[in-house]
Amino acid sequence: MTVPDYGRDPTFGYFLIPNAADPLLDTVREIEARGLDWIGIQDHPYQRRFVDTWALLGAVAAVTTRVGFFPDVANLPLRPPAVMAKAAASLDVLSGGRFELALGAGGFWDAIEAYGGPRREPGDALVALEEAIQIIRLIWSGERNLRFTGTHYRLAGAHSGPVPVHPMGIWLGVYRPRALGLAGRLADGWVPSLRGEIAPLGEASARLDEAATAAGRDPVEIRRVLNANGEITSGTRNGLLRGPVDQWVDELTDLAVGYGFDTFMFWGEGEDQLPRFAEEVAPAVRAQVAAERGRP
């Protein structure tokens, strides 16, 4: 299944695994120096090998000047939404408007519970996610005496601030039909991961569009950010996003003009993978997408 081409110019980033043993800030500097647009950092606080994602996001703000960055995606059950909203707005202020907030409802419930978080069934997790979106936007409003009473979260006279310095988005990393309905109604972006077949992404994107239209929104308002796991090789094709540069260019172009994705977060391992994606794949995809759209 294909969805409309929404016409956004493609952007490119790197999906950074926050492994404490890796030279993380050197990689961050390299991502910016090689001209990529985004850094996304997965958020699994219970993973003992990882540094804390939000601490790393602060370091990213400090050592870069241009690249955008976001949690990919923030672990809502372990991060209270009002405090997370303040942290997100603070990072936006400190970075000059380069931060976006991507949220996940939770998934590794044994690990979340081990860290003191709640164990939620899918329906409860979705309710909590919707409440969190409302609270986060209240905290970004700049208003005083904020009140909210939900099933999972509340505000009891909170004062908001600081206010983000740009219209910061809330992007959701969701897959189930009801969650896609929520994203279509309320989210500014959608952040799935591609690990296998493209067809399920097309079906999910169509559900997202239907929900947006039903809510009176234009689906083009919703960014489509894809975590693209794979390997850039110099030889044979070994499956989707596992092959030489020309295969990557063709497949990412198809995901842009045939499935509506506008941002590609590269997720690969190996010293040569980041430079090859930045220098060989990304510029060629930009050119091919423009050519297929009939642009110079």
C-alpha positions as CSV (number, residue, x, y, z in Angstrom):
1,M,0.0,0.0,0.0
2,T,1.3,3.5,-0.9
3,V,0.2,6.8,0.5
4,P,0.5,10.3,-1.0
5,D,3.8,12.1,-1.5
6,Y,3.5,15.0,0.8
7,G,6.2,17.0,-0.9
8,R,8.5,17.7,2.1
9,D,12.2,17.9,1.2
10,P,13.9,14.9,2.8
11,T,16.1,15.3,5.8
12,F,18.6,12.8,7.3
13,G,19.9,11.9,10.7
14,Y,21.7,9.3,12.8
15,F,20.1,7.0,15.4
16,L,22.6,7.1,18.2
17,I,22.9,4.3,20.7
18,P,24.0,5.8,24.0
19,N,26.5,3.1,24.9
20,A,28.7,4.4,27.7
21,A,31.8,2.7,26.3
22,D,31.5,4.5,22.9
23,P,33.0,7.9,22.1
24,L,29.5,9.5,22.0
25,L,30.4,13.2,21.9
26,D,33.0,12.5,19.2
27,T,30.2,10.8,17.2
28,V,27.9,13.7,17.8
29,R,30.4,16.2,16.5
30,E,31.0,14.0,13.4
31,I,27.3,13.8,12.7
32,E,27.1,17.6,12.6
33,A,30.4,18.0,10.7
34,R,29.2,15.6,8.0
35,G,26.1,17.7,7.4
36,L,23.3,15.5,8.7
37,D,20.2,17.2,9.9
38,W,19.3,15.2,13.1
39,I,20.5,13.2,16.0
40,G,18.0,10.8,17.6
41,I,18.9,9.0,20.8
42,Q,17.0,5.9,22.1
43,D,15.8,6.1,25.7
44,H,16.1,3.0,27.7
45,P,17.0,4.0,31.3
46,Y,17.1,0.5,32.5
47,Q,19.8,-0.6,30.1
48,R,23.0,-0.7,32.3
49,R,25.4,-0.2,29.4
50,F,23.7,3.2,28.4
51,V,24.3,6.7,29.7
52,D,21.1,8.5,30.5
53,T,19.5,9.8,27.3
54,W,18.5,13.2,28.7
55,A,22.0,13.8,30.2
56,L,23.4,13.1,26.7
57,L,20.8,15.3,25.0
58,G,22.1,18.2,27.2
59,A,25.7,17.4,26.1
60,V,24.5,17.3,22.4
61,A,23.1,20.8,22.8
62,A,26.4,22.0,24.3
63,V,28.8,20.6,21.6
64,T,26.8,21.3,18.5
65,T,25.5,24.5,16.8
66,R,23.3,23.4,13.9
67,V,22.0,19.9,14.0
68,G,18.5,19.2,15.4
69,F,18.1,16.5,18.1
70,F,15.5,14.5,19.9
71,P,14.9,11.4,22.1
72,D,14.0,8.5,19.8
73,V,11.7,8.0,21.7
74,A,11.4,9.2,25.3
75,N,10.3,6.6,27.8
76,L,7.1,8.1,29.2
77,P,6.4,5.6,32.0
78,L,9.8,6.5,33.6
79,R,9.7,10.3,32.9
80,P,6.9,12.4,34.4
81,P,5.4,14.5,31.6
82,A,5.4,17.9,33.3
83,V,9.1,17.6,34.3
84,M,10.0,16.2,30.8
85,A,8.2,19.1,29.2
86,K,10.3,21.6,31.2
87,A,13.5,19.7,30.3
88,A,12.5,19.7,26.6
89,A,11.7,23.4,26.6
90,S,15.0,24.1,28.4
91,L,16.9,22.2,25.8
92,D,15.1,24.1,23.1
93,V,16.0,27.4,24.7
94,L,19.7,26.4,25.3
95,S,20.1,25.1,21.8
96,G,18.5,28.0,20.0
97,G,15.4,26.1,18.9
98,R,16.9,22.8,17.7
99,F,15.0,20.3,20.0
100,E,11.9,18.2,19.2
101,L,10.2,15.8,21.6
102,A,9.4,12.2,20.5
103,L,7.4,10.1,22.9
104,G,6.8,6.4,23.4
105,A,4.1,4.8,25.6
106,G,6.4,2.1,26.9
107,G,7.0,-1.5,26.0
108,F,9.6,-3.3,28.1
109,W,7.4,-3.5,31.1
110,D,9.5,-5.9,33.2
111,A,12.4,-3.5,32.9
112,I,10.2,-0.4,33.5
113,E,8.7,-2.0,36.6
114,A,12.2,-2.9,37.8
115,Y,13.1,0.8,37.7
116,G,10.1,1.8,39.8
117,G,7.8,2.6,36.8
118,P,4.2,1.5,36.4
119,R,3.2,-1.7,34.4
120,R,0.5,-0.7,32.0
121,E,-1.8,-2.6,29.7
122,P,-2.0,-1.3,26.1
123,G,-5.2,0.6,26.8
124,D,-3.9,2.3,29.9
125,A,-0.6,3.1,28.2
126,L,-2.5,4.9,25.5
127,V,-4.6,6.9,27.9
128,A,-1.4,7.9,29.8
129,L,0.1,9.0,26.5
130,E,-2.8,11.2,25.6
131,E,-2.8,12.7,29.0
132,A,0.9,13.4,28.8
133,I,0.5,15.2,25.4
134,Q,-2.1,17.5,27.0
135,I,0.1,18.2,30.1
136,I,3.3,18.8,28.0
137,R,1.5,21.4,25.8
138,L,0.1,23.1,29.0
139,I,3.6,23.3,30.4
140,W,4.9,24.9,27.1
141,S,2.0,27.4,27.1
142,G,3.7,30.0,29.4
143,E,0.5,30.2,31.5
144,R,0.2,30.1,35.3
145,N,-2.0,28.1,37.7
146,L,-2.3,25.2,35.3
147,R,-4.7,22.4,36.4
148,F,-5.3,19.0,34.9
149,T,-6.9,15.9,36.4
150,G,-6.4,12.6,34.5
151,T,-6.3,8.9,35.3
152,H,-2.5,8.8,35.3
153,Y,-1.3,12.4,35.6
154,R,-2.4,15.7,37.2
155,L,-1.4,19.3,37.5
156,A,-2.5,21.2,40.6
157,G,-1.8,24.9,40.1
158,A,1.5,24.5,38.2
159,H,3.3,27.4,36.6
160,S,4.8,26.8,33.2
161,G,8.1,27.9,31.7
162,P,10.4,28.4,30.1
163,V,8.5,28.6,26.8
164,P,10.2,26.8,23.8
165,V,11.8,29.3,21.4
166,H,10.3,27.6,18.3
167,P,7.0,25.7,17.7
168,M,8.3,22.4,19.2
169,G,6.7,19.2,17.9
170,I,5.5,16.2,19.8
171,W,6.2,13.1,17.7
172,L,4.9,9.6,18.6
173,G,6.6,6.3,18.2
174,V,3.5,4.2,17.9
175,Y,2.2,1.2,15.8
176,R,-1.2,-0.1,17.0
177,P,-4.4,1.1,15.3
178,R,-5.7,3.0,18.3
179,A,-2.4,4.6,18.9
180,L,-2.1,5.7,15.3
181,G,-5.6,7.2,15.7
182,L,-4.2,9.2,18.6
183,A,-1.3,10.3,16.6
184,G,-3.5,11.4,13.7
185,R,-5.6,13.5,16.1
186,L,-2.9,15.1,18.2
187,A,0.7,14.5,17.2
188,D,3.0,16.7,15.1
189,G,5.0,13.7,13.9
190,W,5.2,9.9,13.7
191,V,8.4,8.0,14.4
192,P,8.3,4.3,13.5
193,S,11.2,1.9,12.9
194,L,11.7,-0.1,9.7
195,R,13.0,-3.6,10.4
196,G,11.6,-5.9,7.8
197,E,8.8,-5.4,5.3
198,I,7.7,-2.0,4.1
199,A,4.0,-3.0,3.6
200,P,3.0,-2.7,7.3
201,L,4.4,0.9,7.3
202,G,2.2,1.8,4.4
203,E,-0.9,0.4,6.2
204,A,0.0,2.2,9.4
205,S,0.6,5.5,7.5
206,A,-2.8,5.1,5.8
207,R,-4.5,4.7,9.2
208,L,-2.6,7.8,10.4
209,D,-4.0,9.8,7.4
210,E,-7.5,8.6,8.0
211,A,-7.4,9.6,11.7
212,A,-6.0,13.0,10.8
213,T,-8.6,13.6,8.2
214,A,-11.4,12.5,10.6
215,A,-10.1,15.0,13.1
216,G,-10.2,17.8,10.6
217,R,-6.5,17.9,10.0
218,D,-4.5,17.9,6.8
219,P,-2.2,14.7,7.0
220,V,0.6,16.8,5.5
221,E,0.9,18.5,8.9
222,I,2.3,15.3,10.4
223,R,6.0,14.7,9.9
224,R,7.0,11.1,9.0
225,V,10.3,10.2,10.7
226,L,11.7,6.7,9.9
227,N,14.4,4.9,11.9
228,A,16.0,3.0,9.1
229,N,18.1,0.0,10.3
230,G,20.4,-1.6,7.8
231,E,23.9,-1.9,6.3
232,I,25.5,-0.1,3.4
233,T,27.7,-2.6,1.6
234,S,30.0,-2.6,-1.4
235,G,28.6,-5.8,-2.9
236,T,25.5,-7.9,-3.2
237,R,22.0,-7.1,-2.1
238,N,21.0,-8.9,1.1
239,G,17.5,-7.6,1.6
240,L,15.8,-4.3,2.4
241,L,18.3,-1.6,3.3
242,R,21.1,-4.2,3.2
243,G,23.1,-3.6,0.1
244,P,25.1,-1.0,-2.0
245,V,24.5,2.7,-2.2
246,D,22.3,2.6,-5.3
247,Q,20.0,0.2,-3.5
248,W,19.7,2.5,-0.5
249,V,19.0,5.5,-2.8
250,D,16.3,3.7,-4.6
251,E,14.6,2.3,-1.5
252,L,14.8,5.5,0.5
253,T,13.5,7.5,-2.5
254,D,10.5,5.1,-2.7
255,L,9.9,5.5,1.0
256,A,9.8,9.3,0.5
257,V,7.7,9.6,-2.7
258,G,5.7,6.4,-2.3
259,Y,5.1,6.2,1.4
260,G,5.3,9.8,2.5
261,F,8.4,9.7,4.8
262,D,10.3,12.9,5.0
263,T,13.1,12.1,7.5
264,F,15.4,9.1,7.6
265,M,17.4,8.3,10.8
266,F,20.2,5.9,9.8
267,W,20.7,3.0,12.2
268,G,23.8,1.0,11.3
269,E,27.0,-0.4,12.8
270,G,30.6,-0.2,11.6
271,E,33.1,2.6,11.3
272,D,32.4,3.3,7.6
273,Q,28.6,3.4,7.9
274,L,28.0,6.9,9.2
275,P,30.3,8.6,6.6
276,R,28.9,6.5,3.8
277,F,25.3,7.4,4.7
278,A,26.1,11.1,5.1
279,E,28.4,11.5,2.0
280,E,27.0,8.9,-0.5
281,V,23.4,8.0,0.4
282,A,21.8,11.2,1.7
283,P,22.9,13.6,-1.2
284,A,21.9,11.0,-3.8
285,V,18.5,10.5,-2.2
286,R,17.9,14.3,-2.1
287,A,18.7,14.5,-5.8
288,Q,16.6,11.5,-6.8
289,V,13.6,12.6,-4.8
290,A,13.8,16.1,-6.4
291,A,14.1,14.5,-9.9
292,E,11.1,12.3,-9.4
293,R,9.1,15.3,-8.2
294,G,10.2,17.2,-11.3
295,R,12.2,19.8,-9.4
296,P,15.6,21.2,-10.4
